Amino acid sequence: MANSYAGTESVAVAWLKSLGLTQVATTVPEDHTTWYTTGIVQVEKTGAVVDPFLKLRSNVITCHVWAARQDRNAQNPPWNQANQIAELISDACYDSSKSVNIGLTLPASLGSLPVKVLSAWLIQDPTRAPSDEQFMAHYVLDLQISWVQLPAN
């Protein structure tokens, strides 16, 4: 069965990738060597406002930004790397060319569905979060993305 509806987390992943981030997903691969050079953003839908009359989604997305040292015995997590990724996302929310009326097409594996991000804005500043692993840095930020699915071409 082909996908005929876009999902919130898929839209969030596509929007974040449109910012130039290459490692964005809903789960973090256990093997950190696949993403330690770039860091990774893990997205999670944590809230929503649904309009009963319009087919408009306005979702709160929590972004977990992870960065890791290649050496698991490293004493200092790469806080600056994680912070810079989080700040890139934050900055994009203030740039209307990146956060207002952005047309996106989801990947073919998700049905190549067209969507439009009407707006994306920051609702919680990037905040350092504790991590159980000494070689990993973790930042968290929340944003709200309002979007609609467009008719298929």
C-alpha positions in Angstrom: 0.0 0.0 0.0 1.5 3.4 -1.0 1.6 6.1 1.5 -1.1 8.7 0.9 -0.8 10.8 4.1 2.2 12.7 5.5 3.1 12.2 9.1 4.2 14.9 11.5 7.6 13.5 12.3 8.3 12.8 8.6 7.6 16.5 7.9 9.9 17.6 10.8 12.7 15.4 9.5 12.3 16.8 5.9 12.2 20.4 7.2 15.4 19.9 9.3 17.1 18.2 6.3 16.2 21.3 4.2 18.4 23.3 6.6 21.4 21.2 5.4 21.4 18.8 8.3 22.2 15.3 7.0 21.6 13.1 10.0 18.0 13.6 11.2 15.8 10.7 12.3 13.2 9.6 14.8 15.7 7.2 16.4 19.4 7.4 17.1 21.5 4.6 15.6 23.2 2.6 18.4 26.4 2.6 16.4 27.6 6.2 17.0 30.4 5.8 14.5 27.9 6.3 11.7 27.1 9.9 12.9 29.8 11.1 15.3 31.4 13.4 12.7 28.1 15.1 11.9 26.0 14.8 15.0 22.4 13.7 14.7 19.0 15.3 15.4 16.4 13.0 16.8 12.8 14.4 16.4 9.8 13.6 18.6 6.3 14.9 18.3 5.4 16.1 21.8 2.3 18.2 21.3 -0.3 19.4 18.8 -3.0 22.0 18.2 -5.6 20.6 15.8 -8.1 22.9 14.1 -11.5 21.1 13.8 -12.3 23.0 10.5 -9.0 23.3 8.7 -6.7 20.5 7.6 -3.8 22.4 9.3 -1.4 20.7 11.7 0.5 22.7 14.3 2.8 20.4 16.1 5.3 20.8 18.9 8.5 19.0 17.9 11.2 18.2 20.4 14.6 18.0 18.9 17.2 16.0 20.7 20.6 17.0 19.3 23.4 14.4 19.9 27.1 14.6 19.3 29.6 12.0 20.2 33.3 11.5 20.4 34.7 8.6 18.3 36.7 7.5 21.4 34.2 6.1 23.9 36.8 6.7 26.6 36.9 10.4 25.9 36.6 12.5 29.0 34.9 15.6 27.5 31.7 15.3 25.4 31.6 17.5 22.2 29.3 20.1 23.7 30.2 22.7 21.2 29.3 20.5 18.2 25.9 19.7 19.7 25.3 23.3 20.6 26.2 24.5 17.1 23.6 22.1 15.5 21.0 23.3 18.0 21.8 26.9 17.3 21.6 26.3 13.5 18.0 25.1 14.0 17.2 27.9 16.3 18.6 30.5 13.8 16.5 29.0 11.0 13.3 29.7 12.9 14.1 33.4 12.8 14.9 33.4 9.1 11.7 33.6 7.0 13.4 32.2 3.9 13.9 29.0 5.9 10.8 28.9 8.1 7.9 30.4 6.3 6.0 28.8 3.3 8.6 26.1 2.6 7.5 23.6 0.0 8.9 20.1 0.7 8.5 16.7 -0.9 8.9 13.7 1.4 11.2 10.9 0.3 10.0 8.4 -2.3 10.0 5.7 0.5 7.3 7.8 2.2 5.3 8.3 -1.0 6.9 11.5 -2.4 4.1 13.4 -0.7 4.2 17.2 -1.2 3.8 19.3 2.0 4.2 22.9 2.9 5.6 24.2 6.1 3.7 27.4 6.7 5.8 28.4 9.7 8.4 27.0 12.1 9.3 28.9 15.3 11.3 28.3 18.4 9.4 27.7 21.6 12.2 26.6 23.9 15.8 27.7 23.6 18.5 25.0 23.1 19.3 23.6 26.5 22.1 21.3 27.6 20.8 18.0 28.8 22.6 15.4 30.9 23.7 12.2 29.2 24.5 8.9 30.7 27.4 8.4 28.3 30.5 10.5 29.1 31.5 10.7 25.4 28.1 12.1 24.3 26.7 15.6 24.3 23.0 16.2 24.3 21.0 19.4 23.7 17.2 19.7 23.6 15.0 22.4 22.0 11.4 22.6 21.1 9.9 24.2 18.0 6.4 24.4 16.6 5.8 23.5 13.0 2.5 24.5 11.2 2.1 22.5 8.0 -0.4 21.2 5.5 -0.3 18.3 3.1 -0.7 19.5 -0.5 -2.6 17.6 -3.2 -0.5 15.1 -5.1 0.7 16.4 -8.5 
